[in-house]
Each structure stands twice: as C-alpha cells, then as structure tokens.
Amino acid sequence: KKQFNLPDIYAFKVCRIEPENNIHLVLEAFQDLTIPLVIIGNWNNSKYGRALKSKYHSCPNIILLDPIYNSSILNQIRSNCFVYIHGHSAGGTNPSLVEAMYLGLPVICFDVNFNRHTTNNEAFYFTDKDSLKEVVLNADIELFPKISERLQFIAKEKYDWKLIANQYKKIFV
C-alpha cells in the first residue's frame, strides 16, 4: 500500500479493462465523489482502456494502476480497501468477486443475476452511475462488518477448491 502512496480509505476495483466490466460507469460515478477510488487493470491493451485512462488520470480522487501480477501485493492493496466495487455484467462466477468475498470485504456489485447468485443477495448493488453514487454515499457503513462476514462465509461455503473438485468428480465419474 505504501509503495503506491494510497490513501487510508479507498474503494477498490481490479479487472480487465473491457466495456462489459463497466469501468466507465464506475469512473463516471467516482469523478463526482470525494471518496478515493483505486482501479488496477490493463489500461493500455485497448482503445477503450487508453481513452478511460486519458480522461480520468488527472481526477484527484481516482488512482489508475497498471496490472499487478504479484498476488501478495494485489491482496495487500485489495484487503486494505473499505469497499470492493465489482462492475462485471457478463459471464458467471467471477474470480475477483470471490477473492474479495474471501478477504471479507464489503462488496458493491453490478446488479445482474450471476453477481446476486455469487453473493447470495448479500452485497450492495448498482445498475448505473447514479445508483452507484447513491450506494457509495448512503450505504450504512455500520453494516459493512456484518456484510463482510456473511460474504466471507458464503465464499468459504460455496467456493472452496476441495468442494468444487468433488463436484466435478461427481460429474465425470
């Protein structure tokens, strides 16, 4: 955290910089807020990423970091955030969401059925930049520890490698 000169309190997101991960919505919401946002991603791999990086790199509360492949550094940054923002709107059970849940982070998810399924409807949800701003500004922070605990329990109960391996074994045996 110190090597990146991050603030003490910040929201966090890590993902591929692709439109279906709704980075543009997250950045649009946070540019109007004073709460710091840290996003780690592959900004230079697409026209979309380069355009977002160019537009938002000078916002005082937005920190855009290039990919970090060292899991201990990534988890240190992730585990020190006050809330994890998950904007994925395509796919299924997403590893970055499950990792945030395992770390016991409160989560704000893009409101799609697979994010609700992954979190058992225990996270906060948004559908656009205004609803994300609303959640960030009005979420009851006193609920964060309880939400974090429930999400961590869900992750350990549903997304354990041994459990998943046994489920696959039943399919193929």
PyMOL commands that set and color helices and strands:
alter all, ss='L'
color gray80, all
select helices_A, chain A and resi 2-4+19-21+23-31+43-45+47-56+71-79+95-102+113-119+129-138+141-158+161-172
alter helices_A, ss='H'
color red, helices_A
select strands_A, chain A and resi 11-14+37-40+62-65+83-86+107-110+124-126
alter strands_A, ss='S'
color yellow, strands_A
deselect
rebuild
show_as cartoon
